[in-house]
């Protein structure tokens, strides 16, 4: 294993950049949301995504490294990092675009060439923590194969790059590799800097007015019924379902005849399942809410469609589902929501919750990946084969929905090896990022026109069995709706195929809600989270709260980093100062929390520790209401 040449800039580049300073700007709200969610849901591999393909034939390592260096010089996003925060530097993370960065390339020449070696490399690269303050959000790993080919793996962090941007960079790399030299032109424009300026210049008033009525109302159903206790599981699981090319073609035709897209049909099926979970004892309409993935590039910034960067977003979709309304009406409402969201792809969910207090967090996200460029899904042509899909009969033979496969918890399969000459950008496989969402469903077309649904779920919230059942029911609706749901079919009638099937269950959020010991006495004063030392009762700071004379709020929670970080997240999002501390036994945990906050772009919060209530109250009173550190 060795690093590629070029870790240091050539002498000419070193001279040119010796006095150049990085360009800095506050992070976009969408980036702040990713960083905050990573804080509130710590764990290896969170928000780390991968893209990989097989390089057929001989790979010239020096030429490969030069091509990536060329792309790095042309694409500002490959020279970005978080500004390393300093005490008193402010609460908002900042992005830096450096004048020079070297590609991070590791070549694995040995260590096994079978599937086990490849799976081990995928897992190892995903678990490696990114230093987000170092320029370069993208790591490249090469693994030699026994047949002379090479596996190429790109690993990147979603706070600085998204899947669409990664594929744009991959295409730019192949152009540079084919050119065997510096191609014409300089840096891409617009670039990440232009996007950050564009977002910063938006007038938030129209977006605030829109989300005032479009945000999910309190009480919306966001997950299956929450009556299960702790699952006693850890990590994330994956489960899959697949629609055959005929079923996918029928779904596409049915949605089109009702004026909707396949992605809208998936959202309708999901809304029906959420309605079913919340409809018990409720005869009328049930508000449901989920998030829909958007590219973030449908904005009026010229060239945004080709812009690599962290623009990908997931916006809340809220709709009332009434048992007597027709499925066609539900599809129409969801299609209308998609049009509305297109104007606000740059808005973050955190901004929405700030504009509309009480907005619940959506707990599932749906992403529908369209067919790759130049490759229409195989299967029957909708307009010629399925002119009236609900008039047809069920195909003869065993139906796919009769089998409930056990959940598959391994990594995404690499897929069949593509033949030599295939477009590596189109055939590259994606391994999606883990996020703080309890469940994320991705739909993508197979190479033969089938539709694969993959659900990634948080095992602390949803068991493997319930996740498999939830995705199986989603696929069942997508198979049966085109056969049985006409323009006048109601929601209640559309749910008939699920009669007698169990309703999947989820557990409440395992992170406890922090307890307020004393509220802030001034707006924007911030908060201090007090951590009980191990083995000390959780109410140990009650007397301290009586002695406290500072302006900041006092909170307490269980001695767990995730719980403390979740307690700090709202104040960090609002740009307020925070601190963490308590009695001496809490120092190690408080120091770990401060380190994680700084690693995600905020100033490290001060750690305030004292051995008595009197001394601790005096130290807390000395915190400045607007200081981010002491």
PyMOL commands that set and color helices and strands:
alter all, ss='L'
color gray80, all
select helices_A, chain A and resi 11-17+29-40+61-74+76-79+115-127+163-179+192-200+204-214+245-257+262-278+304-306+327-344+349-355+382-385+389-391+400-402+424-427+464-484+491-498+542-547+561-573+584-599+613-621
alter helices_A, ss='H'
color red, helices_A
select strands_A, chain A and resi 2-3+23-26+48-55+80-82+94-97+104-108+138-144+150-157+236-243+286-294+313-321+364-369+429-431+439-445+451-458+515-518+527-531+553-557+578-582+606-609
alter strands_A, ss='S'
color yellow, strands_A
deselect
rebuild
show_as cartoon
